[in-house]
Amino acid sequence: MKQLIPVIAGTVLLAALGVTTVVLGGADDSPGLQLIGVLLVVGAIVLAVRSVRNARRAR
């Protein structure tokens, strides 16, 4: 369980950065910046799921 704490913290920070990017891209009417934000959020979720699966498999 201690190994998952950094993964969760990293996921939250990466997702927060992605949400911020989407909001700033919307304010500036920049679809490319919004896409980068969405990719950051999706990437954070994918990395978190993979890390949890690998941690459970290692037991």
mmCIF file of the N, C-alpha and C atoms, coordinates in Angstrom:
data_MODEL
# 
_entry.id   MODEL 
# 
loop_
_atom_site.group_PDB 
_atom_site.id 
_atom_site.type_symbol 
_atom_site.label_atom_id 
_atom_site.label_alt_id 
_atom_site.label_comp_id 
_atom_site.label_asym_id 
_atom_site.label_entity_id 
_atom_site.label_seq_id 
_atom_site.pdbx_PDB_ins_code 
_atom_site.Cartn_x 
_atom_site.Cartn_y 
_atom_site.Cartn_z 
_atom_site.occupancy 
_atom_site.B_iso_or_equiv 
_atom_site.pdbx_formal_charge 
_atom_site.auth_seq_id 
_atom_site.auth_comp_id 
_atom_site.auth_asym_id 
_atom_site.auth_atom_id 
_atom_site.pdbx_PDB_model_num 
ATOM 1   N N  . MET A 1 1  ? 0.812   -1.187  0.000   1.00 0.00 ? 1  MET A N  1 
ATOM 2   C CA . MET A 1 1  ? 0.000   0.000   0.000   1.00 0.00 ? 1  MET A CA 1 
ATOM 3   C C  . MET A 1 1  ? 0.864   1.263   0.000   1.00 0.00 ? 1  MET A C  1 
ATOM 4   N N  . LYS A 1 2  ? 2.012   1.219   0.652   1.00 0.00 ? 2  LYS A N  1 
ATOM 5   C CA . LYS A 1 2  ? 2.885   2.387   0.687   1.00 0.00 ? 2  LYS A CA 1 
ATOM 6   C C  . LYS A 1 2  ? 3.418   2.726   -0.696  1.00 0.00 ? 2  LYS A C  1 
ATOM 7   N N  . GLN A 1 3  ? 3.511   1.720   -1.572  1.00 0.00 ? 3  GLN A N  1 
ATOM 8   C CA . GLN A 1 3  ? 4.008   1.963   -2.915  1.00 0.00 ? 3  GLN A CA 1 
ATOM 9   C C  . GLN A 1 3  ? 2.982   2.692   -3.780  1.00 0.00 ? 3  GLN A C  1 
ATOM 10  N N  . LEU A 1 4  ? 1.717   2.616   -3.420  1.00 0.00 ? 4  LEU A N  1 
ATOM 11  C CA . LEU A 1 4  ? 0.682   3.250   -4.225  1.00 0.00 ? 4  LEU A CA 1 
ATOM 12  C C  . LEU A 1 4  ? 0.491   4.728   -3.900  1.00 0.00 ? 4  LEU A C  1 
ATOM 13  N N  . ILE A 1 5  ? 0.984   5.171   -2.751  1.00 0.00 ? 5  ILE A N  1 
ATOM 14  C CA . ILE A 1 5  ? 0.795   6.567   -2.361  1.00 0.00 ? 5  ILE A CA 1 
ATOM 15  C C  . ILE A 1 5  ? 1.468   7.524   -3.359  1.00 0.00 ? 5  ILE A C  1 
ATOM 16  N N  . PRO A 1 6  ? 2.701   7.295   -3.786  1.00 0.00 ? 6  PRO A N  1 
ATOM 17  C CA . PRO A 1 6  ? 3.284   8.191   -4.796  1.00 0.00 ? 6  PRO A CA 1 
ATOM 18  C C  . PRO A 1 6  ? 2.544   8.141   -6.130  1.00 0.00 ? 6  PRO A C  1 
ATOM 19  N N  . VAL A 1 7  ? 2.017   6.989   -6.475  1.00 0.00 ? 7  VAL A N  1 
ATOM 20  C CA . VAL A 1 7  ? 1.266   6.861   -7.723  1.00 0.00 ? 7  VAL A CA 1 
ATOM 21  C C  . VAL A 1 7  ? -0.008  7.695   -7.643  1.00 0.00 ? 7  VAL A C  1 
ATOM 22  N N  . ILE A 1 8  ? -0.698  7.614   -6.520  1.00 0.00 ? 8  ILE A N  1 
ATOM 23  C CA . ILE A 1 8  ? -1.925  8.386   -6.351  1.00 0.00 ? 8  ILE A CA 1 
ATOM 24  C C  . ILE A 1 8  ? -1.621  9.880   -6.348  1.00 0.00 ? 8  ILE A C  1 
ATOM 25  N N  . ALA A 1 9  ? -0.562  10.278  -5.667  1.00 0.00 ? 9  ALA A N  1 
ATOM 26  C CA . ALA A 1 9  ? -0.190  11.695  -5.625  1.00 0.00 ? 9  ALA A CA 1 
ATOM 27  C C  . ALA A 1 9  ? 0.168   12.211  -7.023  1.00 0.00 ? 9  ALA A C  1 
ATOM 28  N N  . GLY A 1 10 ? 0.925   11.432  -7.751  1.00 0.00 ? 10 GLY A N  1 
ATOM 29  C CA . GLY A 1 10 ? 1.281   11.817  -9.119  1.00 0.00 ? 10 GLY A CA 1 
ATOM 30  C C  . GLY A 1 10 ? 0.075   11.901  -10.032 1.00 0.00 ? 10 GLY A C  1 
ATOM 31  N N  . THR A 1 11 ? -0.849  10.971  -9.861  1.00 0.00 ? 11 THR A N  1 
ATOM 32  C CA . THR A 1 11 ? -2.061  10.975  -10.669 1.00 0.00 ? 11 THR A CA 1 
ATOM 33  C C  . THR A 1 11 ? -2.895  12.215  -10.392 1.00 0.00 ? 11 THR A C  1 
ATOM 34  N N  . VAL A 1 12 ? -3.040  12.557  -9.124  1.00 0.00 ? 12 VAL A N  1 
ATOM 35  C CA . VAL A 1 12 ? -3.830  13.740  -8.761  1.00 0.00 ? 12 VAL A CA 1 
ATOM 36  C C  . VAL A 1 12 ? -3.176  15.005  -9.317  1.00 0.00 ? 12 VAL A C  1 
ATOM 37  N N  . LEU A 1 13 ? -1.865  15.113  -9.205  1.00 0.00 ? 13 LEU A N  1 
ATOM 38  C CA . LEU A 1 13 ? -1.173  16.303  -9.713  1.00 0.00 ? 13 LEU A CA 1 
ATOM 39  C C  . LEU A 1 13 ? -1.273  16.404  -11.242 1.00 0.00 ? 13 LEU A C  1 
ATOM 40  N N  . LEU A 1 14 ? -1.104  15.277  -11.920 1.00 0.00 ? 14 LEU A N  1 
ATOM 41  C CA . LEU A 1 14 ? -1.187  15.286  -13.381 1.00 0.00 ? 14 LEU A CA 1 
ATOM 42  C C  . LEU A 1 14 ? -2.601  15.592  -13.851 1.00 0.00 ? 14 LEU A C  1 
ATOM 43  N N  . ALA A 1 15 ? -3.599  15.038  -13.165 1.00 0.00 ? 15 ALA A N  1 
ATOM 44  C CA . ALA A 1 15 ? -4.988  15.323  -13.522 1.00 0.00 ? 15 ALA A CA 1 
ATOM 45  C C  . ALA A 1 15 ? -5.327  16.785  -13.257 1.00 0.00 ? 15 ALA A C  1 
ATOM 46  N N  . ALA A 1 16 ? -4.824  17.346  -12.156 1.00 0.00 ? 16 ALA A N  1 
ATOM 47  C CA . ALA A 1 16 ? -5.077  18.753  -11.853 1.00 0.00 ? 16 ALA A CA 1 
ATOM 48  C C  . ALA A 1 16 ? -4.433  19.653  -12.911 1.00 0.00 ? 16 ALA A C  1 
ATOM 49  N N  . LEU A 1 17 ? -3.243  19.297  -13.351 1.00 0.00 ? 17 LEU A N  1 
ATOM 50  C CA . LEU A 1 17 ? -2.590  20.052  -14.416 1.00 0.00 ? 17 LEU A CA 1 
ATOM 51  C C  . LEU A 1 17 ? -3.403  19.972  -15.705 1.00 0.00 ? 17 LEU A C  1 
ATOM 52  N N  . GLY A 1 18 ? -3.935  18.796  -16.005 1.00 0.00 ? 18 GLY A N  1 
ATOM 53  C CA . GLY A 1 18 ? -4.763  18.631  -17.201 1.00 0.00 ? 18 GLY A CA 1 
ATOM 54  C C  . GLY A 1 18 ? -6.035  19.450  -17.137 1.00 0.00 ? 18 GLY A C  1 
ATOM 55  N N  . VAL A 1 19 ? -6.696  19.441  -15.988 1.00 0.00 ? 19 VAL A N  1 
ATOM 56  C CA . VAL A 1 19 ? -7.926  20.232  -15.838 1.00 0.00 ? 19 VAL A CA 1 
ATOM 57  C C  . VAL A 1 19 ? -7.619  21.722  -15.970 1.00 0.00 ? 19 VAL A C  1 
ATOM 58  N N  . THR A 1 20 ? -6.536  22.148  -15.371 1.00 0.00 ? 20 THR A N  1 
ATOM 59  C CA . THR A 1 20 ? -6.143  23.555  -15.487 1.00 0.00 ? 20 THR A CA 1 
ATOM 60  C C  . THR A 1 20 ? -5.870  23.920  -16.940 1.00 0.00 ? 20 THR A C  1 
ATOM 61  N N  . THR A 1 21 ? -5.226  23.035  -17.655 1.00 0.00 ? 21 THR A N  1 
ATOM 62  C CA . THR A 1 21 ? -4.923  23.273  -19.065 1.00 0.00 ? 21 THR A CA 1 
ATOM 63  C C  . THR A 1 21 ? -6.203  23.373  -19.885 1.00 0.00 ? 21 THR A C  1 
ATOM 64  N N  . VAL A 1 22 ? -7.175  22.518  -19.599 1.00 0.00 ? 22 VAL A N  1 
ATOM 65  C CA . VAL A 1 22 ? -8.449  22.571  -20.320 1.00 0.00 ? 22 VAL A CA 1 
ATOM 66  C C  . VAL A 1 22 ? -9.164  23.893  -20.039 1.00 0.00 ? 22 VAL A C  1 
ATOM 67  N N  . VAL A 1 23 ? -9.175  24.312  -18.789 1.00 0.00 ? 23 VAL A N  1 
ATOM 68  C CA . VAL A 1 23 ? -9.847  25.562  -18.427 1.00 0.00 ? 23 VAL A CA 1 
ATOM 69  C C  . VAL A 1 23 ? -9.168  26.757  -19.089 1.00 0.00 ? 23 VAL A C  1 
ATOM 70  N N  . LEU A 1 24 ? -7.846  26.795  -19.040 1.00 0.00 ? 24 LEU A N  1 
ATOM 71  C CA . LEU A 1 24 ? -7.125  27.908  -19.672 1.00 0.00 ? 24 LEU A CA 1 
ATOM 72  C C  . LEU A 1 24 ? -7.285  27.882  -21.187 1.00 0.00 ? 24 LEU A C  1 
ATOM 73  N N  . GLY A 1 25 ? -7.333  26.695  -21.770 1.00 0.00 ? 25 GLY A N  1 
ATOM 74  C CA . GLY A 1 25 ? -7.562  26.592  -23.210 1.00 0.00 ? 25 GLY A CA 1 
ATOM 75  C C  . GLY A 1 25 ? -8.954  27.054  -23.596 1.00 0.00 ? 25 GLY A C  1 
ATOM 76  N N  . GLY A 1 26 ? -9.925  26.824  -22.728 1.00 0.00 ? 26 GLY A N  1 
ATOM 77  C CA . GLY A 1 26 ? -11.280 27.296  -22.992 1.00 0.00 ? 26 GLY A CA 1 
ATOM 78  C C  . GLY A 1 26 ? -11.393 28.796  -22.881 1.00 0.00 ? 26 GLY A C  1 
ATOM 79  N N  . ALA A 1 27 ? -10.669 29.372  -21.943 1.00 0.00 ? 27 ALA A N  1 
ATOM 80  C CA . ALA A 1 27 ? -10.704 30.826  -21.769 1.00 0.00 ? 27 ALA A CA 1 
ATOM 81  C C  . ALA A 1 27 ? -10.052 31.535  -22.948 1.00 0.00 ? 27 ALA A C  1 
ATOM 82  N N  . ASP A 1 28 ? -9.043  30.893  -23.523 1.00 0.00 ? 28 ASP A N  1 
ATOM 83  C CA . ASP A 1 28 ? -8.314  31.496  -24.641 1.00 0.00 ? 28 ASP A CA 1 
ATOM 84  C C  . ASP A 1 28 ? -8.867  31.026  -25.984 1.00 0.00 ? 28 ASP A C  1 
ATOM 85  N N  . ASP A 1 29 ? -9.886  30.148  -25.947 1.00 0.00 ? 29 ASP A N  1 
ATOM 86  C CA . ASP A 1 29 ? -10.485 29.578  -27.152 1.00 0.00 ? 29 ASP A CA 1 
ATOM 87  C C  . ASP A 1 29 ? -9.434  28.851  -27.996 1.00 0.00 ? 29 ASP A C  1 
ATOM 88  N N  . SER A 1 30 ? -8.669  27.994  -27.330 1.00 0.00 ? 30 SER A N  1 
ATOM 89  C CA . SER A 1 30 ? -7.596  27.263  -27.978 1.00 0.00 ? 30 SER A CA 1 
ATOM 90  C C  . SER A 1 30 ? -7.889  25.759  -27.933 1.00 0.00 ? 30 SER A C  1 
ATOM 91  N N  . PRO A 1 31 ? -8.371  25.187  -29.031 1.00 0.00 ? 31 PRO A N  1 
ATOM 92  C CA . PRO A 1 31 ? -8.717  23.762  -29.006 1.00 0.00 ? 31 PRO A CA 1 
ATOM 93  C C  . PRO A 1 31 ? -7.491  22.849  -28.828 1.00 0.00 ? 31 PRO A C  1 
ATOM 94  N N  . GLY A 1 32 ? -6.338  23.295  -29.296 1.00 0.00 ? 32 GLY A N  1 
ATOM 95  C CA . GLY A 1 32 ? -5.137  22.482  -29.140 1.00 0.00 ? 32 GLY A CA 1 
ATOM 96  C C  . GLY A 1 32 ? -4.726  22.352  -27.680 1.00 0.00 ? 32 GLY A C  1 
ATOM 97  N N  . LEU A 1 33 ? -4.819  23.451  -26.945 1.00 0.00 ? 33 LEU A N  1 
ATOM 98  C CA . LEU A 1 33 ? -4.473  23.434  -25.526 1.00 0.00 ? 33 LEU A CA 1 
ATOM 99  C C  . LEU A 1 33 ? -5.474  22.581  -24.745 1.00 0.00 ? 33 LEU A C  1 
ATOM 100 N N  . GLN A 1 34 ? -6.737  22.651  -25.131 1.00 0.00 ? 34 GLN A N  1 
ATOM 101 C CA . GLN A 1 34 ? -7.749  21.817  -24.485 1.00 0.00 ? 34 GLN A CA 1 
ATOM 102 C C  . GLN A 1 34 ? -7.477  20.343  -24.747 1.00 0.00 ? 34 GLN A C  1 
ATOM 103 N N  . LEU A 1 35 ? -7.068  20.006  -25.962 1.00 0.00 ? 35 LEU A N  1 
ATOM 104 C CA . LEU A 1 35 ? -6.753  18.620  -26.299 1.00 0.00 ? 35 LEU A CA 1 
ATOM 105 C C  . LEU A 1 35 ? -5.575  18.114  -25.474 1.00 0.00 ? 35 LEU A C  1 
ATOM 106 N N  . ILE A 1 36 ? -4.565  18.938  -25.305 1.00 0.00 ? 36 ILE A N  1 
ATOM 107 C CA . ILE A 1 36 ? -3.422  18.552  -24.480 1.00 0.00 ? 36 ILE A CA 1 
ATOM 108 C C  . ILE A 1 36 ? -3.870  18.290  -23.044 1.00 0.00 ? 36 ILE A C  1 
ATOM 109 N N  . GLY A 1 37 ? -4.766  19.124  -22.529 1.00 0.00 ? 37 GLY A N  1 
ATOM 110 C CA . GLY A 1 37 ? -5.288  18.925  -21.179 1.00 0.00 ? 37 GLY A CA 1 
ATOM 111 C C  . GLY A 1 37 ? -6.055  17.626  -21.049 1.00 0.00 ? 37 GLY A C  1 
ATOM 112 N N  . VAL A 1 38 ? -6.881  17.329  -22.028 1.00 0.00 ? 38 VAL A N  1 
ATOM 113 C CA . VAL A 1 38 ? -7.636  16.067  -21.997 1.00 0.00 ? 38 VAL A CA 1 
ATOM 114 C C  . VAL A 1 38 ? -6.688  14.878  -22.064 1.00 0.00 ? 38 VAL A C  1 
ATOM 115 N N  . LEU A 1 39 ? -5.671  14.968  -22.886 1.00 0.00 ? 39 LEU A N  1 
ATOM 116 C CA . LEU A 1 39 ? -4.695  13.877  -22.982 1.00 0.00 ? 39 LEU A CA 1 
ATOM 117 C C  . LEU A 1 39 ? -3.939  13.695  -21.666 1.00 0.00 ? 39 LEU A C  1 
ATOM 118 N N  . LEU A 1 40 ? -3.651  14.780  -20.973 1.00 0.00 ? 40 LEU A N  1 
ATOM 119 C CA . LEU A 1 40 ? -2.994  14.678  -19.667 1.00 0.00 ? 40 LEU A CA 1 
ATOM 120 C C  . LEU A 1 40 ? -3.880  13.952  -18.660 1.00 0.00 ? 40 LEU A C  1 
ATOM 121 N N  . VAL A 1 41 ? -5.158  14.292  -18.637 1.00 0.00 ? 41 VAL A N  1 
ATOM 122 C CA . VAL A 1 41 ? -6.078  13.652  -17.700 1.00 0.00 ? 41 VAL A CA 1 
ATOM 123 C C  . VAL A 1 41 ? -6.237  12.167  -18.032 1.00 0.00 ? 41 VAL A C  1 
ATOM 124 N N  . VAL A 1 42 ? -6.432  11.854  -19.294 1.00 0.00 ? 42 VAL A N  1 
ATOM 125 C CA . VAL A 1 42 ? -6.583  10.451  -19.702 1.00 0.00 ? 42 VAL A CA 1 
ATOM 126 C C  . VAL A 1 42 ? -5.301  9.678   -19.428 1.00 0.00 ? 42 VAL A C  1 
ATOM 127 N N  . GLY A 1 43 ? -4.161  10.274  -19.711 1.00 0.00 ? 43 GLY A N  1 
ATOM 128 C CA . GLY A 1 43 ? -2.883  9.621   -19.434 1.00 0.00 ? 43 GLY A CA 1 
ATOM 129 C C  . GLY A 1 43 ? -2.679  9.356   -17.957 1.00 0.00 ? 43 GLY A C  1 
ATOM 130 N N  . ALA A 1 44 ? -3.081  10.295  -17.117 1.00 0.00 ? 44 ALA A N  1 
ATOM 131 C CA . ALA A 1 44 ? -2.962  10.103  -15.670 1.00 0.00 ? 44 ALA A CA 1 
ATOM 132 C C  . ALA A 1 44 ? -3.815  8.934   -15.213 1.00 0.00 ? 44 ALA A C  1 
ATOM 133 N N  . ILE A 1 45 ? -5.022  8.842   -15.736 1.00 0.00 ? 45 ILE A N  1 
ATOM 134 C CA . ILE A 1 45 ? -5.916  7.742   -15.350 1.00 0.00 ? 45 ILE A CA 1 
ATOM 135 C C  . ILE A 1 45 ? -5.357  6.404   -15.826 1.00 0.00 ? 45 ILE A C  1 
ATOM 136 N N  . VAL A 1 46 ? -4.864  6.363   -17.046 1.00 0.00 ? 46 VAL A N  1 
ATOM 137 C CA . VAL A 1 46 ? -4.308  5.109   -17.586 1.00 0.00 ? 46 VAL A CA 1 
ATOM 138 C C  . VAL A 1 46 ? -3.095  4.664   -16.773 1.00 0.00 ? 46 VAL A C  1 
ATOM 139 N N  . LEU A 1 47 ? -2.202  5.588   -16.455 1.00 0.00 ? 47 LEU A N  1 
ATOM 140 C CA . LEU A 1 47 ? -1.019  5.231   -15.671 1.00 0.00 ? 47 LEU A CA 1 
ATOM 141 C C  . LEU A 1 47 ? -1.397  4.752   -14.272 1.00 0.00 ? 47 LEU A C  1 
ATOM 142 N N  . ALA A 1 48 ? -2.396  5.377   -13.672 1.00 0.00 ? 48 ALA A N  1 
ATOM 143 C CA . ALA A 1 48 ? -2.833  4.953   -12.338 1.00 0.00 ? 48 ALA A CA 1 
ATOM 144 C C  . ALA A 1 48 ? -3.422  3.550   -12.370 1.00 0.00 ? 48 ALA A C  1 
ATOM 145 N N  . VAL A 1 49 ? -4.247  3.273   -13.356 1.00 0.00 ? 49 VAL A N  1 
ATOM 146 C CA . VAL A 1 49 ? -4.860  1.942   -13.461 1.00 0.00 ? 49 VAL A CA 1 
ATOM 147 C C  . VAL A 1 49 ? -3.792  0.885   -13.704 1.00 0.00 ? 49 VAL A C  1 
ATOM 148 N N  . ARG A 1 50 ? -2.841  1.169   -14.570 1.00 0.00 ? 50 ARG A N  1 
ATOM 149 C CA . ARG A 1 50 ? -1.772  0.204   -14.834 1.00 0.00 ? 50 ARG A CA 1 
ATOM 150 C C  . ARG A 1 50 ? -0.927  -0.054  -13.597 1.00 0.00 ? 50 ARG A C  1 
ATOM 151 N N  . SER A 1 51 ? -0.639  0.998   -12.843 1.00 0.00 ? 51 SER A N  1 
ATOM 152 C CA . SER A 1 51 ? 0.167   0.840   -11.636 1.00 0.00 ? 51 SER A CA 1 
ATOM 153 C C  . SER A 1 51 ? -0.551  0.012   -10.582 1.00 0.00 ? 51 SER A C  1 
ATOM 154 N N  . VAL A 1 52 ? -1.843  0.254   -10.419 1.00 0.00 ? 52 VAL A N  1 
ATOM 155 C CA . VAL A 1 52 ? -2.616  -0.522  -9.443  1.00 0.00 ? 52 VAL A CA 1 
ATOM 156 C C  . VAL A 1 52 ? -2.701  -1.975  -9.863  1.00 0.00 ? 52 VAL A C  1 
ATOM 157 N N  . ARG A 1 53 ? -2.915  -2.217  -11.139 1.00 0.00 ? 53 ARG A N  1 
ATOM 158 C CA . ARG A 1 53 ? -2.975  -3.614  -11.633 1.00 0.00 ? 53 ARG A CA 1 
ATOM 159 C C  . ARG A 1 53 ? -1.626  -4.336  -11.407 1.00 0.00 ? 53 ARG A C  1 
ATOM 160 N N  . ASN A 1 54 ? -0.542  -3.648  -11.710 1.00 0.00 ? 54 ASN A N  1 
ATOM 161 C CA . ASN A 1 54 ? 0.773   -4.261  -11.519 1.00 0.00 ? 54 ASN A CA 1 
ATOM 162 C C  . ASN A 1 54 ? 1.066   -4.507  -10.047 1.00 0.00 ? 54 ASN A C  1 
ATOM 163 N N  . ALA A 1 55 ? 0.623   -3.610  -9.177  1.00 0.00 ? 55 ALA A N  1 
ATOM 164 C CA . ALA A 1 55 ? 0.857   -3.789  -7.750  1.00 0.00 ? 55 ALA A CA 1 
ATOM 165 C C  . ALA A 1 55 ? 0.060   -4.982  -7.211  1.00 0.00 ? 55 ALA A C  1 
ATOM 166 N N  . ARG A 1 56 ? -1.148  -5.147  -7.698  1.00 0.00 ? 56 ARG A N  1 
ATOM 167 C CA . ARG A 1 56 ? -1.968  -6.285  -7.256  1.00 0.00 ? 56 ARG A CA 1 
ATOM 168 C C  . ARG A 1 56 ? -1.420  -7.598  -7.804  1.00 0.00 ? 56 ARG A C  1 
ATOM 169 N N  . ARG A 1 57 ? -0.891  -7.557  -9.018  1.00 0.00 ? 57 ARG A N  1 
ATOM 170 C CA . ARG A 1 57 ? -0.343  -8.777  -9.617  1.00 0.00 ? 57 ARG A CA 1 
ATOM 171 C C  . ARG A 1 57 ? 0.941   -9.217  -8.907  1.00 0.00 ? 57 ARG A C  1 
ATOM 172 N N  . ALA A 1 58 ? 1.682   -8.259  -8.360  1.00 0.00 ? 58 ALA A N  1 
ATOM 173 C CA . ALA A 1 58 ? 2.950   -8.571  -7.704  1.00 0.00 ? 58 ALA A CA 1 
ATOM 174 C C  . ALA A 1 58 ? 2.764   -9.273  -6.377  1.00 0.00 ? 58 ALA A C  1 
ATOM 175 N N  . ARG A 1 59 ? 1.583   -9.162  -5.801  1.00 0.00 ? 59 ARG A N  1 
ATOM 176 C CA . ARG A 1 59 ? 1.348   -9.810  -4.498  1.00 0.00 ? 59 ARG A CA 1 
ATOM 177 C C  . ARG A 1 59 ? 1.364   -11.265 -4.583  1.00 0.00 ? 59 ARG A C  1 
# 
